[in-house]
Amino acid sequence: MHDSPIMIPQANPGAGYLAQKEAIDAAVQRALASGWYILGKEGEAFEQEFAAWLGATRAIGCANGTDALALILRGLGIGEGATVATVSHTAVATVAAIEMVGATPLLLDIDPDTYTMDPDELAAVLEDPPPGLPPLRAAIAVHLYGQACDLDPMLEACGRAGVALIEDCAQCHGATLHGRKLGTLGTAAAFSLYPTKNLGALGDGGVLATDDFELADRIAAIRQYGWKERYVSSLVGVNSRLDEIQAAILRVKLTALDAGNARRRAIAAAFDAALAGGPLAPPMRREDAEHVFHQYVLRGPRRAEVMARLKAQGIGTGIHYPVPVHLQPAYKGRVALGPAGCAETTRAAEEVFSLPIYPELSDAQVERICAALRGLAE
Ligand SMILES: *Cc1c(COP(=O)(O)O)cnc(C)c1O
């Protein structure tokens, strides 16, 4: 038997911890020693530092990215009796958040080159809503894999219809469109801080951002039992808080985010070069937008074979996402689809796969992946 090569995992959140171990350990010790574990100084400092980094007026920490979306919907008064349009080609969390607040999801198709919402279909359902659904009150734009949606026509269509555009920024911390950071362009934005995201806690976490002071105040109350003052629930609330230990860790991680994104882009450029002339095309980049490569996604008809060849060379791959939301057992036949019937979504789910891409990949590991990609052309 010959030795199999050491596996390069598709994701490796432990490497992100080790890269900043001393500073993270010190931050955890500080939070532990403070004697205050929920909604204290670390959380407040993280919210301020994140808002400043993003260029938003307010940031509010919460328990996870799903809750960040749900809190925005609740803050906008969107729940039962409202429809919210989004895509089926996303983490199921986007759709789960809509149903969590009692609203009805409407799932639209994607543009097959960028895997993000088809803005024409959004404009069509805003103008001519599908029969039998409650009124459309919001759209959730998912900036998938680290790249902006075709946001301009979506903002215009939502503005014309008077509905909110919420950005799902769970995969795009630091990405830009026309030089402006994603998460500052819609009514409000939700960020997941799950360990594998570009900004990841060492546990669950989420943060949302908005420039609307009143909305921010409502959401800050809703995240803790609807309290504006202790023990007085002025609004109907939930419990969705970011704890002090995660906040302290995230303050350290935030200092490495821009450099981490730059490293992801450099790795992506190396992959692009290795793919040149081969059977698989590099991922499409939107014009006047900066991609932060949460995932580096390729597409081809013989996916299983390509993934197996890479695995034999010690390269882990993943599929984001193998089954679109509208075909999942819990949603199939029950969830409303737009006029396109999510045909491109269904096709993409059968063909996409993701390479390892994270800042801690060594140059040697990147070169190993590039060599394997060059080998696909043979
Ligand atoms: C990760 C993710 C979420 C959910 O975040 P959690 O922190 O896991 O709740 C939502 N939307 C997208 C697009 C995601 O990738």
The ligand as a MOL file (V3000), in Angstrom:
LIG
                    3D

  0  0  0     0  0            999 V3000
M  V30 BEGIN CTAB
M  V30 COUNTS 15 15 0 0 0
M  V30 BEGIN ATOM
M  V30 1 C -24.0560 30.7650 7.3630 0
M  V30 2 C -25.1910 31.4180 6.6690 0
M  V30 3 C -26.3480 31.8470 7.3470 0
M  V30 4 C -26.6700 31.4680 8.7630 0
M  V30 5 O -25.7930 31.7660 9.7230 0
M  V30 6 P -25.7690 30.9770 11.1200 0
M  V30 7 O -24.7880 31.7840 11.9010 0
M  V30 8 O -25.3120 29.5770 10.8580 0
M  V30 9 O -27.1370 31.0320 11.6930 0
M  V30 10 C -27.3040 32.5650 6.6420 0
M  V30 11 N -27.1530 32.8240 5.3280 0
M  V30 12 C -26.0790 32.4010 4.6310 0
M  V30 13 C -25.9800 32.7470 3.1860 0
M  V30 14 C -25.0700 31.6730 5.2760 0
M  V30 15 O -24.0070 31.2550 4.5730 0
M  V30 END ATOM
M  V30 BEGIN BOND
M  V30 1 1 1 2
M  V30 2 1 2 3
M  V30 3 2 2 14
M  V30 4 1 3 4
M  V30 5 2 3 10
M  V30 6 1 4 5
M  V30 7 1 5 6
M  V30 8 2 6 7
M  V30 9 1 6 8
M  V30 10 1 6 9
M  V30 11 1 10 11
M  V30 12 2 11 12
M  V30 13 1 12 13
M  V30 14 1 12 14
M  V30 15 1 14 15
M  V30 END BOND
M  V30 END CTAB
M  END
